[in-house]
Amino acid sequence: YLVYTLHDVFIDFSCIMLRIPWKTPPLIQIYEALGAIADGRVMIDPENPLQAYVTSSSGWKVYNVSYDPTHNRIMSNDNGSYFQWYLGYPAIEFLMVRWILPFREEYARSLRGIHWKNLNQQCANDFIKTETFIDSLIAESISLEAFHHFLSSIISEIEWLHLSLLGERMLPPKGY
């Protein structure tokens, strides 16, 4: 009989596509995705509609988003996606703009012009505190009960989509 050592065996794993799922994002990522759409911070690549560029609220960074609908995969190089492994607001924004996730114009309008980086730092990156503050700002312009129901439905849709990582994670851009 034959005996093989590890040096004798070569296995080609290039044809195997591992599915690494995204974690469910914190609700604040949906808030920011809506605000980013209202601010016009997403640009779909005219030569590749499955690629987009999202400008940060500070205007100093641009995030890359790539989507593969055939294999249900998406990649974004924002901080949350890279460091925390959850679907970040640039990817959520892309999925809304492409009508893969629901979008409501009135909610986006209510979140226009918010400088998310500054606000998150003022709230010590406590997303619940940030959400509470934002809710107090928008409470007069929309029904918070309907808005929170909409946010919950987006989370349910994201979970239902079972999106996974597309390719290797990309480092986020540097800057403020």
Accessible surface in RSA format (square Angstrom, percent):
REM  Atomic radii and reference values for relative SASA: ProtOr
REM  Chains: A
REM  Algorithm: Lee & Richards
REM  Probe-radius: 1.40
REM  Slices: 20
REM RES _ NUM      All-atoms   Total-Side   Main-Chain    Non-polar    All polar
REM                ABS   REL    ABS   REL    ABS   REL    ABS   REL    ABS   REL
RES TYR A   1   243.77 113.8 166.41  94.7  77.37 201.3 140.07 105.3 103.71 127.8
RES LEU A   2   139.50  77.7 118.46  84.7  21.03  52.9 119.60  84.0  19.89  53.5
RES VAL A   3   111.37  73.3  83.25  75.4  28.12  67.8  86.38  75.1  24.99  67.8
RES TYR A   4   141.58  66.1 113.54  64.6  28.04  73.0  84.52  63.5  57.06  70.3
RES THR A   5    73.81  52.5  66.38  67.3   7.42  17.7  69.45  93.3   4.35   6.6
RES LEU A   6   164.43  91.6 148.89 106.5  15.54  39.1 149.25 104.8  15.18  40.8
RES HIS A   7   179.56  98.1 144.27 100.3  35.29  90.3  97.41 100.4  82.15  95.6
RES ASP A   8    89.03  62.4  54.18  53.9  34.85  82.4  16.25  38.2  72.78  72.6
RES VAL A   9    74.18  48.8  52.91  47.9  21.28  51.3  56.55  49.1  17.63  47.8
RES PHE A  10   177.59  88.8 149.80  92.8  27.79  72.3 151.52  91.9  26.07  74.6
RES ILE A  11   105.43  60.0  88.67  66.1  16.77  40.4  91.35  65.8  14.09  38.2
RES ASP A  12    85.16  59.7  69.68  69.3  15.49  36.6  23.51  55.3  61.66  61.5
RES PHE A  13   128.83  64.5 119.52  74.0   9.31  24.2 119.87  72.7   8.97  25.7
RES SER A  14    97.57  82.5  57.57  76.8  40.01  92.2  55.46 118.1  42.11  59.0
RES CYS A  15   108.19  81.8  76.99  85.9  31.20  73.3  47.13 119.4  61.06  65.8
RES ILE A  16    92.13  52.4  73.32  54.6  18.81  45.3  77.15  55.6  14.98  40.6
RES MET A  17   100.57  52.1  75.58  50.0  24.99  59.5  56.92  48.4  43.64  57.8
RES LEU A  18   131.33  73.1 119.56  85.5  11.77  29.6 121.40  85.3   9.93  26.7
RES ARG A  19   121.78  51.1  95.89  48.9  25.89  61.7  60.72  83.0  61.07  37.0
RES ILE A  20    78.29  44.6  77.33  57.6   0.96   2.3  78.02  56.2   0.27   0.7
RES PRO A  21    91.09  66.4  82.81  75.5   8.28  30.1  82.81  68.4   8.28  51.5
RES TRP A  22    23.72   9.5   4.12   2.0  19.60  46.0   4.29   2.3  19.43  31.5
RES LYS A  23   124.06  60.5 116.00  71.2   8.06  19.2  79.93  71.9  44.14  47.0
RES THR A  24    62.93  44.8  41.33  41.9  21.59  51.5  25.82  34.7  37.10  56.1
RES PRO A  25     5.49   4.0   0.00   0.0   5.49  19.9   0.28   0.2   5.21  32.4
RES PRO A  26    37.81  27.6  24.53  22.4  13.28  48.3  37.33  30.8   0.48   3.0
RES LEU A  27    59.93  33.4  56.48  40.4   3.45   8.7  56.48  39.7   3.45   9.3
RES ILE A  28     2.33   1.3   2.18   1.6   0.15   0.4   2.18   1.6   0.15   0.4
RES GLN A  29    15.67   8.8  15.67  11.5   0.00   0.0   0.00   0.0  15.67  11.9
RES ILE A  30     0.00   0.0   0.00   0.0   0.00   0.0   0.00   0.0   0.00   0.0
RES TYR A  31     1.82   0.9   1.82   1.0   0.00   0.0   0.00   0.0   1.82   2.2
RES GLU A  32    14.03   8.1  14.03  10.6   0.00   0.0   0.14   0.3  13.89  11.3
RES ALA A  33     0.00   0.0   0.00   0.0   0.00   0.0   0.00   0.0   0.00   0.0
RES LEU A  34     0.00   0.0   0.00   0.0   0.00   0.0   0.00   0.0   0.00   0.0
RES GLY A  35     0.00   0.0   0.00   N/A   0.00   0.0   0.00   0.0   0.00   0.0
RES ALA A  36     0.00   0.0   0.00   0.0   0.00   0.0   0.00   0.0   0.00   0.0
RES ILE A  37    31.97  18.2  21.77  16.2  10.20  24.6  21.77  15.7  10.20  27.7
RES ALA A  38    20.31  18.7   0.00   0.0  20.31  46.2   5.59   7.9  14.72  39.0
RES ASP A  39    50.52  35.4  19.53  19.4  30.99  73.3  17.79  41.9  32.72  32.6
RES GLY A  40    59.81  73.8   0.00   N/A  59.81  73.8  31.12  85.4  28.69  64.2
RES ARG A  41    25.55  10.7  19.14   9.8   6.41  15.3  24.10  32.9   1.44   0.9
RES VAL A  42    30.36  20.0  11.28  10.2  19.08  46.0  11.89  10.3  18.47  50.1
RES MET A  43   106.96  55.4 103.81  68.7   3.15   7.5  67.90  57.7  39.06  51.8
RES ILE A  44    48.55  27.6  36.27  27.0  12.28  29.6  36.27  26.1  12.28  33.3
RES ASP A  45    25.62  17.9  24.82  24.7   0.80   1.9   1.24   2.9  24.38  24.3
RES PRO A  46   120.53  87.8  80.27  73.2  40.26 146.4  91.63  75.7  28.90 179.6
RES GLU A  47   164.21  94.3 129.20  97.7  35.01  83.4  48.38  93.6 115.84  94.6
RES ASN A  48    65.79  45.4  64.53  62.4   1.26   3.0  17.08  41.1  48.71  47.1
RES PRO A  49    72.79  53.1  72.79  66.4   0.00   0.0  72.79  60.1   0.00   0.0
RES LEU A  50    61.06  34.0  59.88  42.8   1.18   3.0  59.88  42.1   1.18   3.2
RES GLN A  51    31.72  17.7  31.72  23.2   0.00   0.0   6.59  14.0  25.13  19.1
RES ALA A  52     0.00   0.0   0.00   0.0   0.00   0.0   0.00   0.0   0.00   0.0
RES TYR A  53    66.61  31.1  64.66  36.8   1.95   5.1  41.80  31.4  24.81  30.6
RES VAL A  54     0.00   0.0   0.00   0.0   0.00   0.0   0.00   0.0   0.00   0.0
RES THR A  55    45.13  32.1  45.13  45.8   0.00   0.0  21.47  28.8  23.66  35.8
RES SER A  56     8.59   7.3   7.98  10.6   0.61   1.4   7.98  17.0   0.61   0.9
RES SER A  57    18.13  15.3   3.53   4.7  14.59  33.6   2.28   4.9  15.85  22.2
RES SER A  58    31.88  26.9   5.32   7.1  26.56  61.2  12.70  27.1  19.17  26.9
RES GLY A  59    49.27  60.8   0.00   N/A  49.27  60.8  22.00  60.4  27.28  61.1
RES TRP A  60   194.82  78.2 167.50  81.1  27.32  64.1 145.74  77.7  49.09  79.6
RES LYS A  61    12.17   5.9   9.11   5.6   3.06   7.3   5.19   4.7   6.97   7.4
RES VAL A  62    74.46  49.0  63.39  57.4  11.07  26.7  63.39  55.1  11.07  30.0
RES TYR A  63    12.17   5.7  12.17   6.9   0.00   0.0   0.01   0.0  12.16  15.0
RES ASN A  64    48.13  33.2  48.13  46.5   0.00   0.0   3.56   8.6  44.57  43.1
RES VAL A  65     0.00   0.0   0.00   0.0   0.00   0.0   0.00   0.0   0.00   0.0
RES SER A  66    26.93  22.8  26.93  35.9   0.00   0.0  15.30  32.6  11.63  16.3
RES TYR A  67    20.65   9.6  14.48   8.2   6.17  16.1   3.50   2.6  17.15  21.1
RES ASP A  68    30.39  21.3  29.08  28.9   1.31   3.1  10.97  25.8  19.42  19.4
RES PRO A  69    67.12  48.9  47.99  43.7  19.13  69.5  48.27  39.9  18.85 117.2
RES THR A  70   115.78  82.3  81.15  82.3  34.63  82.5  59.09  79.4  56.69  85.7
RES HIS A  71    81.20  44.4  73.83  51.3   7.37  18.9  58.59  60.4  22.61  26.3
RES ASN A  72    39.82  27.5  39.82  38.5   0.00   0.0  18.40  44.3  21.42  20.7
RES ARG A  73    15.21   6.4  15.21   7.8   0.00   0.0   1.17   1.6  14.04   8.5
RES ILE A  74     0.07   0.0   0.07   0.1   0.00   0.0   0.07   0.0   0.00   0.0
RES MET A  75     5.35   2.8   5.26   3.5   0.09   0.2   4.71   4.0   0.65   0.9
RES SER A  76     2.01   1.7   0.27   0.4   1.74   4.0   0.27   0.6   1.74   2.4
RES ASN A  77     9.47   6.5   9.47   9.1   0.00   0.0   0.00   0.0   9.47   9.2
RES ASP A  78     5.01   3.5   5.01   5.0   0.00   0.0   3.12   7.4   1.89   1.9
RES ASN A  79    60.59  41.8  58.85  56.9   1.73   4.2  23.27  56.0  37.32  36.1
RES GLY A  80     9.35  11.5   0.00   N/A   9.35  11.5   4.21  11.5   5.14  11.5
RES SER A  81     0.75   0.6   0.40   0.5   0.35   0.8   0.41   0.9   0.34   0.5
RES TYR A  82    44.38  20.7  43.13  24.5   1.25   3.3  12.57   9.4  31.81  39.2
RES PHE A  83   122.96  61.5 100.16  62.0  22.81  59.3 103.11  62.5  19.85  56.8
RES GLN A  84    98.74  55.2  96.00  70.2   2.74   6.5  19.29  41.1  79.45  60.3
RES TRP A  85    84.72  34.0  84.69  41.0   0.03   0.1  66.92  35.7  17.80  28.9
RES TYR A  86    23.80  11.1  23.80  13.5   0.00   0.0  16.38  12.3   7.42   9.1
RES LEU A  87     0.49   0.3   0.49   0.4   0.00   0.0   0.49   0.3   0.00   0.0
RES GLY A  88     0.00   0.0   0.00   N/A   0.00   0.0   0.00   0.0   0.00   0.0
RES TYR A  89    14.64   6.8  14.64   8.3   0.00   0.0  13.48  10.1   1.16   1.4
RES PRO A  90     0.00   0.0   0.00   0.0   0.00   0.0   0.00   0.0   0.00   0.0
RES ALA A  91     0.22   0.2   0.22   0.3   0.00   0.0   0.22   0.3   0.00   0.0
RES ILE A  92     0.00   0.0   0.00   0.0   0.00   0.0   0.00   0.0   0.00   0.0
RES GLU A  93     0.00   0.0   0.00   0.0   0.00   0.0   0.00   0.0   0.00   0.0
RES PHE A  94     0.00   0.0   0.00   0.0   0.00   0.0   0.00   0.0   0.00   0.0
RES LEU A  95     0.00   0.0   0.00   0.0   0.00   0.0   0.00   0.0   0.00   0.0
RES MET A  96     1.06   0.5   0.00   0.0   1.06   2.5   0.03   0.0   1.03   1.4
RES VAL A  97    48.79  32.1  30.36  27.5  18.42  44.4  37.20  32.3  11.58  31.4
RES ARG A  98    88.83  37.3  70.33  35.9  18.51  44.1  12.03  16.4  76.81  46.6
RES TRP A  99   178.12  71.5 151.02  73.1  27.09  63.6 126.43  67.4  51.68  83.8
RES ILE A 100    52.90  30.1  33.94  25.3  18.97  45.7  38.93  28.0  13.97  37.9
RES LEU A 101     1.34   0.7   0.00   0.0   1.34   3.4   1.13   0.8   0.21   0.6
RES PRO A 102    51.89  37.8  43.75  39.9   8.14  29.6  51.30  42.4   0.59   3.7
RES PHE A 103    32.12  16.1  19.88  12.3  12.23  31.8  19.88  12.1  12.23  35.0
RES ARG A 104   104.46  43.9 102.55  52.3   1.91   4.5  29.80  40.7  74.66  45.2
RES GLU A 105    81.45  46.8  77.90  58.9   3.55   8.4  39.90  77.2  41.54  33.9
RES GLU A 106    57.27  32.9  54.60  41.3   2.67   6.4  29.94  57.9  27.33  22.3
RES TYR A 107     7.19   3.4   7.19   4.1   0.00   0.0   3.13   2.3   4.07   5.0
RES ALA A 108     0.00   0.0   0.00   0.0   0.00   0.0   0.00   0.0   0.00   0.0
RES ARG A 109   121.52  51.0 109.14  55.6  12.38  29.5  37.49  51.2  84.03  50.9
RES SER A 110    24.94  21.1   1.31   1.7  23.63  54.4  11.79  25.1  13.15  18.4
RES LEU A 111     0.00   0.0   0.00   0.0   0.00   0.0   0.00   0.0   0.00   0.0
RES ARG A 112   128.22  53.8 108.42  55.3  19.81  47.2  45.27  61.9  82.95  50.3
RES GLY A 113    49.25  60.7   0.00   N/A  49.25  60.7  31.98  87.7  17.27  38.7
RES ILE A 114    25.81  14.7  19.87  14.8   5.95  14.3  23.87  17.2   1.94   5.3
RES HIS A 115   108.70  59.4 103.09  71.7   5.61  14.3  71.85  74.1  36.85  42.9
RES TRP A 116     1.37   0.6   1.37   0.7   0.00   0.0   1.37   0.7   0.00   0.0
RES LYS A 117    66.58  32.5  62.71  38.5   3.87   9.2  31.42  28.3  35.16  37.5
RES ASN A 118    61.97  42.7  59.46  57.5   2.51   6.0  15.09  36.3  46.88  45.3
RES LEU A 119    15.19   8.5  14.02  10.0   1.18   3.0  14.90  10.5   0.30   0.8
RES ASN A 120    20.54  14.2  20.54  19.8   0.00   0.0   3.42   8.2  17.11  16.5
RES GLN A 121    93.44  52.3  74.68  54.6  18.76  44.7  29.28  62.3  64.16  48.7
RES GLN A 122   145.12  81.2 106.47  77.8  38.65  92.0  46.56  99.1  98.56  74.7
RES CYS A 123    10.06   7.6   9.61  10.7   0.44   1.0   0.44   1.1   9.61  10.4
RES ALA A 124    81.15  74.6  54.04  83.4  27.10  61.7  63.21  89.0  17.94  47.5
RES ASN A 125    97.17  67.0  81.13  78.4  16.04  38.6  21.63  52.1  75.54  73.0
RES ASP A 126    61.50  43.1  53.99  53.7   7.50  17.7  20.11  47.3  41.39  41.3
RES PHE A 127    57.68  28.9  53.44  33.1   4.23  11.0  53.44  32.4   4.23  12.1
RES ILE A 128   122.40  69.7 122.34  91.1   0.06   0.1 122.34  88.1   0.06   0.2
RES LYS A 129   113.24  55.2 105.82  64.9   7.43  17.7  63.68  57.3  49.56  52.8
RES THR A 130     0.00   0.0   0.00   0.0   0.00   0.0   0.00   0.0   0.00   0.0
RES GLU A 131    18.17  10.4  18.17  13.7   0.00   0.0   4.39   8.5  13.77  11.2
RES THR A 132    87.95  62.6  83.82  85.0   4.13   9.8  68.18  91.6  19.77  29.9
RES PHE A 133    92.29  46.2  87.74  54.3   4.55  11.9  91.61  55.5   0.69   2.0
RES ILE A 134     0.05   0.0   0.05   0.0   0.00   0.0   0.05   0.0   0.00   0.0
RES ASP A 135    18.67  13.1  18.67  18.6   0.00   0.0   7.69  18.1  10.99  11.0
RES SER A 136    76.42  64.6  48.14  64.2  28.28  65.1  47.50 101.1  28.92  40.5
RES LEU A 137   104.43  58.2  74.77  53.5  29.66  74.6  77.59  54.5  26.84  72.2
RES ILE A 138     5.19   3.0   4.49   3.3   0.70   1.7   5.19   3.7   0.00   0.0
RES ALA A 139    44.62  41.0  27.94  43.1  16.68  38.0  28.06  39.5  16.57  43.9
RES GLU A 140   179.43 103.0 140.65 106.4  38.78  92.3  60.24 116.5 119.19  97.3
RES SER A 141    80.27  67.8  44.21  59.0  36.06  83.1  50.96 108.5  29.31  41.1
RES ILE A 142    22.80  13.0   7.47   5.6  15.33  36.9  18.48  13.3   4.32  11.7
RES SER A 143    65.99  55.8  47.30  63.1  18.69  43.1  44.40  94.5  21.59  30.2
RES LEU A 144    50.85  28.3  45.61  32.6   5.25  13.2  45.61  32.0   5.25  14.1
RES GLU A 145   148.92  85.5 136.99 103.6  11.93  28.4  56.90 110.1  92.02  75.1
RES ALA A 146    45.29  41.6  36.28  56.0   9.01  20.5  42.52  59.9   2.77   7.3
RES PHE A 147     0.00   0.0   0.00   0.0   0.00   0.0   0.00   0.0   0.00   0.0
RES HIS A 148    70.75  38.7  68.73  47.8   2.02   5.2  48.39  49.9  22.36  26.0
RES HIS A 149   133.45  72.9 127.15  88.4   6.31  16.1  86.87  89.5  46.59  54.2
RES PHE A 150    12.46   6.2  10.29   6.4   2.16   5.6  12.40   7.5   0.05   0.2
RES LEU A 151     0.56   0.3   0.56   0.4   0.00   0.0   0.56   0.4   0.00   0.0
RES SER A 152    62.20  52.6  57.98  77.4   4.22   9.7  30.82  65.6  31.38  44.0
RES SER A 153    39.94  33.7  33.67  44.9   6.27  14.4  34.84  74.2   5.10   7.1
RES ILE A 154     0.00   0.0   0.00   0.0   0.00   0.0   0.00   0.0   0.00   0.0
RES ILE A 155    26.63  15.2  26.63  19.8   0.00   0.0  26.63  19.2   0.00   0.0
RES SER A 156    65.36  55.2  60.32  80.5   5.04  11.6  30.99  66.0  34.36  48.1
RES GLU A 157    63.19  36.3  62.36  47.2   0.83   2.0   5.15  10.0  58.04  47.4
RES ILE A 158    10.41   5.9   7.97   5.9   2.44   5.9   7.97   5.7   2.44   6.6
RES GLU A 159    87.55  50.3  76.40  57.8  11.16  26.6  34.75  67.2  52.81  43.1
RES TRP A 160   183.64  73.7 172.24  83.4  11.39  26.7 147.61  78.7  36.03  58.4
RES LEU A 161    25.23  14.1  20.05  14.3   5.19  13.0  21.93  15.4   3.31   8.9
RES HIS A 162   128.23  70.1 120.44  83.7   7.79  19.9  83.70  86.3  44.53  51.8
RES LEU A 163     5.93   3.3   1.70   1.2   4.23  10.6   1.70   1.2   4.23  11.4
RES SER A 164     0.52   0.4   0.52   0.7   0.00   0.0   0.52   1.1   0.00   0.0
RES LEU A 165     9.26   5.2   7.25   5.2   2.00   5.0   7.25   5.1   2.00   5.4
RES LEU A 166    43.77  24.4  40.03  28.6   3.74   9.4  40.03  28.1   3.74  10.1
RES GLY A 167    58.44  72.1   0.00   N/A  58.44  72.1  41.34 113.4  17.10  38.3
RES GLU A 168   157.18  90.2 141.07 106.7  16.11  38.3  59.25 114.6  97.93  80.0
RES ARG A 169    76.50  32.1  53.01  27.0  23.48  55.9   7.20   9.8  69.30  42.0
RES MET A 170    64.93  33.6  59.46  39.4   5.47  13.0  32.93  28.0  32.00  42.4
RES LEU A 171   124.40  69.3 109.09  78.0  15.31  38.5 109.09  76.6  15.31  41.2
RES PRO A 172    16.84  12.3   6.25   5.7  10.59  38.5   6.25   5.2  10.59  65.8
RES PRO A 173    38.42  28.0  21.82  19.9  16.60  60.3  33.27  27.5   5.16  32.0
RES LYS A 174   191.54  93.4 166.07 101.9  25.47  60.7 119.41 107.5  72.13  76.8
RES GLY A 175    55.43  68.4   0.00   N/A  55.43  68.4  32.54  89.3  22.89  51.3
RES TYR A 176    97.17  45.4  88.33  50.3   8.84  23.0  84.14  63.2  13.03  16.1
END  Absolute sums over single chains surface
CHAIN  1 A    10242.3       8298.7       1943.6       6211.5       4030.8
END  Absolute sums over all chains
TOTAL         10242.3       8298.7       1943.6       6211.5       4030.8
